Amino acid sequence: MDAYGQFASVYDRLMQDMPYEDWLQFAHDSWERYGMPKTVADLGCGTGSIAIPLALSGLEVYGIDLSADMLTVARSKWDEAASQLARARGNVTWLEQDMRDWTLAEPVDTVISFCDCVNYLTEEEDVEAAFKAAYDNLREGGLFLFDVHDPKVFLRYAEEQPFVLDEDEVAYIWTCELDESRLQIEHHLTIFAEEKSGKFERFEEMHEQRAYGRGWMEAALKRAGFRMVDCYADFELEPAGDRSERLFFAAVK
């Protein structure tokens, strides 16, 4: 198994404290304001922690990710969740595609990309490509919802690192290197994961993210064709301010 496959195998254990319920609540609050969807594309869906609850609520969901290993975990989770119900209300179609260049047979009502997936696009042209792909795969009047870290978050990470997790089945040491001129950060993780045999395996992960200014993001969304762009913060439908750390964008086609 390659390193990314190893990461996929422990991803849910590492991310068990992530506020998935808050992302889901933000999506539902947004739909109450902008219109309820029937079809949703989840970009960077990972192991399906957001796509699956949306499907179980009755939506037709497309879970899109670049990692085949992540999608393998997601399919297994979906099969288990659906089997526990007499009949799953919605459905998920898992697709291995790049968020910068993806297509569906029919446009969807909403595209979402949560958990700072857009920050993993480290070149401006890649972000613009992702915005254009989202625009092209939305129906007229459809909604694009996503969140990113504000640049100040990466500055704080660089100041506060290293970070350590020590749990019974998994542990990590996480260090960061920041290129302040580009607001680009490298996350270096040394992970220790317990195997079925009881032994711990060590492996290394490196992830890069880049932060972009709010003004640039809003302009890029409009260049992609979105006619209305709103910016909220920290899981609330309130305008973003100077102290906001996680920016949420709602763009209407």
C-alpha positions as CSV (number, residue, x, y, z in Angstrom):
1,M,0.0,0.0,0.0
2,D,1.4,3.4,-0.9
3,A,1.7,6.3,1.5
4,Y,-1.6,7.9,0.4
5,G,-3.3,4.6,0.8
6,Q,-1.9,4.3,4.3
7,F,-3.2,7.8,5.1
8,A,-6.7,6.9,3.8
9,S,-6.8,3.9,6.1
10,V,-6.3,6.1,9.2
11,Y,-7.9,9.3,7.9
12,D,-11.2,8.9,9.9
13,R,-9.3,8.2,13.1
14,L,-7.2,11.3,12.7
15,M,-10.2,13.4,11.7
16,Q,-12.7,12.2,14.2
17,D,-12.9,15.5,16.0
18,M,-13.5,17.5,12.9
19,P,-16.8,19.5,12.9
20,Y,-18.6,17.6,10.2
21,E,-22.0,18.4,11.8
22,D,-21.2,22.1,11.6
23,W,-20.4,21.8,7.9
24,L,-23.7,19.9,7.4
25,Q,-25.6,22.5,9.4
26,F,-24.0,25.3,7.4
27,A,-25.1,23.6,4.1
28,H,-28.6,23.3,5.3
29,D,-28.8,26.8,6.6
30,S,-27.5,28.0,3.3
31,W,-30.1,26.0,1.4
32,E,-32.8,27.6,3.4
33,R,-31.6,30.9,2.3
34,Y,-30.6,30.1,-1.4
35,G,-32.9,27.2,-2.2
36,M,-33.1,23.5,-1.4
37,P,-31.3,21.2,-3.8
38,K,-32.1,17.7,-5.0
39,T,-28.7,17.0,-6.4
40,V,-25.3,17.8,-4.9
41,A,-21.7,17.3,-6.0
42,D,-19.2,17.0,-3.1
43,L,-15.7,18.0,-4.3
44,G,-12.8,16.6,-2.4
45,C,-15.3,14.2,-0.6
46,G,-12.5,12.2,1.0
47,T,-14.0,9.2,2.9
48,G,-17.5,10.5,2.5
49,S,-18.1,12.0,6.0
50,I,-20.3,14.7,4.5
51,A,-21.5,13.1,1.3
52,I,-23.0,10.1,3.1
53,P,-25.2,12.0,5.6
54,L,-26.5,14.2,2.7
55,A,-27.4,11.1,0.7
56,L,-29.1,9.5,3.8
57,S,-31.2,12.6,4.1
58,G,-32.6,12.0,0.6
59,L,-30.3,13.8,-1.8
60,E,-28.7,12.5,-4.9
61,V,-25.0,13.0,-4.2
62,Y,-21.9,12.7,-6.4
63,G,-18.8,12.2,-4.2
64,I,-15.8,13.4,-6.2
65,D,-12.2,12.9,-5.1
66,L,-8.8,12.5,-6.7
67,S,-7.7,9.6,-4.4
68,A,-8.9,6.1,-5.3
69,D,-7.9,5.0,-1.8
70,M,-10.2,7.6,-0.1
71,L,-13.0,6.6,-2.4
72,T,-12.5,2.9,-1.5
73,V,-13.0,3.8,2.2
74,A,-16.0,6.0,1.3
75,R,-17.7,3.2,-0.7
76,S,-17.3,0.8,2.2
77,K,-18.8,3.4,4.7
78,W,-21.7,4.0,2.3
79,D,-22.5,0.3,1.9
80,E,-22.5,-0.2,5.6
81,A,-24.6,2.9,6.3
82,A,-27.2,2.0,3.6
83,S,-27.4,-1.6,4.7
84,Q,-28.5,-0.6,8.1
85,L,-31.6,1.1,6.7
86,A,-34.5,-0.7,5.1
87,R,-34.1,1.6,2.2
88,A,-31.6,4.4,1.8
89,R,-33.5,7.6,1.0
90,G,-30.9,9.0,-1.4
91,N,-27.9,7.7,-3.2
92,V,-24.1,8.4,-3.7
93,T,-22.2,8.0,-6.9
94,W,-18.5,7.9,-6.2
95,L,-16.2,9.4,-9.0
96,E,-12.5,9.6,-9.2
97,Q,-11.9,13.0,-10.7
98,D,-9.8,16.1,-10.3
99,M,-11.7,19.1,-8.8
100,R,-10.0,21.3,-11.4
101,D,-11.4,19.3,-14.3
102,W,-14.5,17.2,-13.6
103,T,-17.7,16.5,-15.5
104,L,-21.1,15.0,-14.8
105,A,-23.7,13.9,-17.3
106,E,-26.2,16.4,-16.0
107,P,-25.7,19.7,-14.0
108,V,-26.4,19.6,-10.3
109,D,-28.3,22.0,-8.0
110,T,-25.4,22.5,-5.6
111,V,-21.6,22.0,-5.6
112,I,-19.9,21.9,-2.2
113,S,-16.3,21.7,-1.2
114,F,-15.7,21.7,2.6
115,C,-12.8,21.1,4.9
116,D,-10.6,23.7,3.2
117,C,-10.2,21.5,0.1
118,V,-9.7,24.6,-2.1
119,N,-6.6,25.5,0.0
120,Y,-4.9,22.4,-1.4
121,L,-4.8,24.2,-4.8
122,T,-1.5,26.0,-4.6
123,E,-1.5,27.9,-7.9
124,E,-4.0,30.7,-8.8
125,E,-4.7,29.1,-12.2
126,D,-5.7,25.9,-10.4
127,V,-8.2,27.7,-8.2
128,E,-9.6,29.5,-11.2
129,A,-9.9,26.1,-13.1
130,A,-11.8,24.6,-10.1
131,F,-14.2,27.6,-10.0
132,K,-14.9,27.3,-13.7
133,A,-15.5,23.5,-13.4
134,A,-17.9,24.1,-10.6
135,Y,-19.7,26.8,-12.6
136,D,-19.9,24.6,-15.7
137,N,-21.4,21.7,-13.7
138,L,-24.1,23.7,-12.0
139,R,-27.6,24.4,-13.3
140,E,-28.6,28.0,-13.9
141,G,-29.3,29.5,-10.5
142,G,-27.3,26.7,-8.8
143,L,-25.2,27.3,-5.7
144,F,-21.5,26.7,-5.1
145,L,-20.6,26.4,-1.4
146,F,-17.0,26.1,-0.1
147,D,-14.8,27.1,2.8
148,V,-11.1,28.1,3.0
149,H,-8.7,29.1,5.8
150,D,-8.1,32.8,6.1
151,P,-4.4,33.6,5.6
152,K,-4.0,34.4,9.3
153,V,-4.6,30.8,10.2
154,F,-1.4,29.6,8.4
155,L,0.5,32.3,10.2
156,R,-0.8,31.0,13.5
157,Y,0.0,27.4,12.5
158,A,3.6,28.4,11.8
159,E,3.9,30.1,15.2
160,E,2.3,27.4,17.3
161,Q,3.7,24.2,15.7
162,P,4.7,21.5,16.4
163,F,1.4,19.7,17.2
164,V,1.2,16.2,18.8
165,L,-1.6,13.7,18.9
166,D,-1.3,10.6,21.2
167,E,-4.2,8.3,21.1
168,D,-4.5,4.5,21.8
169,E,-4.6,3.5,18.2
170,V,-3.0,6.4,16.3
171,A,-0.5,9.1,17.1
172,Y,1.2,11.8,15.1
173,I,3.8,14.6,15.2
174,W,2.8,17.5,12.9
175,T,5.2,20.3,11.9
176,C,4.7,23.2,9.5
177,E,6.9,25.2,7.2
178,L,5.5,28.5,5.9
179,D,6.4,30.5,2.8
180,E,5.1,33.8,4.0
181,S,5.6,35.5,0.7
182,R,3.1,33.0,-1.0
183,L,1.1,32.2,2.1
184,Q,1.9,28.6,1.3
185,I,2.4,26.1,4.1
186,E,3.8,22.5,4.1
187,H,2.4,20.2,6.7
188,H,4.7,17.4,7.6
189,L,3.2,14.5,9.6
190,T,4.9,11.4,11.1
191,I,2.0,9.0,11.8
192,F,2.0,5.9,14.0
193,A,-1.0,3.7,13.3
194,E,-1.9,0.4,15.0
195,E,-2.4,-2.5,12.7
196,K,-4.7,-5.5,13.2
197,S,-1.7,-7.4,14.6
198,G,-1.4,-4.9,17.4
199,K,1.9,-3.6,16.0
200,F,2.3,0.1,15.1
201,E,3.4,1.1,11.6
202,R,5.1,4.5,11.0
203,F,4.7,6.4,7.8
204,E,5.2,10.0,6.6
205,E,2.8,12.4,5.0
206,M,3.4,15.8,3.5
207,H,0.5,18.1,2.5
208,E,0.7,21.6,0.9
209,Q,-1.9,24.3,1.2
210,R,-2.0,27.9,0.1
211,A,-4.2,30.7,1.4
212,Y,-5.7,33.4,-0.8
213,G,-7.1,36.8,0.1
214,R,-10.9,37.2,0.3
215,G,-10.9,39.9,-2.4
216,W,-9.0,37.8,-4.8
217,M,-11.3,34.8,-4.2
218,E,-14.4,36.9,-4.8
219,A,-13.0,38.3,-8.0
220,A,-12.0,34.9,-9.3
221,L,-15.5,33.5,-8.7
222,K,-17.0,36.4,-10.7
223,R,-14.4,35.8,-13.5
224,A,-15.7,32.2,-13.6
225,G,-19.1,33.6,-14.3
226,F,-20.9,33.6,-10.9
227,R,-23.4,36.4,-10.8
228,M,-23.6,36.7,-7.0
229,V,-20.9,36.0,-4.4
230,D,-21.4,36.2,-0.6
231,C,-18.7,35.6,2.0
232,Y,-19.6,34.3,5.5
233,A,-17.4,33.1,8.3
234,D,-16.9,30.4,10.9
235,F,-20.0,28.3,10.1
236,E,-22.4,31.2,10.5
237,L,-24.5,33.0,7.9
238,E,-22.9,36.3,9.1
239,P,-20.6,38.5,7.0
240,A,-16.9,37.7,7.4
241,G,-14.9,40.2,9.4
242,D,-11.2,40.9,10.2
243,R,-11.2,38.2,12.9
244,S,-12.8,35.5,10.8
245,E,-10.6,32.3,10.5
246,R,-12.6,30.1,8.2
247,L,-14.2,31.8,5.3
248,F,-17.3,30.4,3.6
249,F,-18.2,31.4,0.1
250,A,-21.7,31.1,-1.4
251,A,-21.7,31.8,-5.2
252,V,-24.8,31.7,-7.4
253,K,-24.7,30.9,-11.1
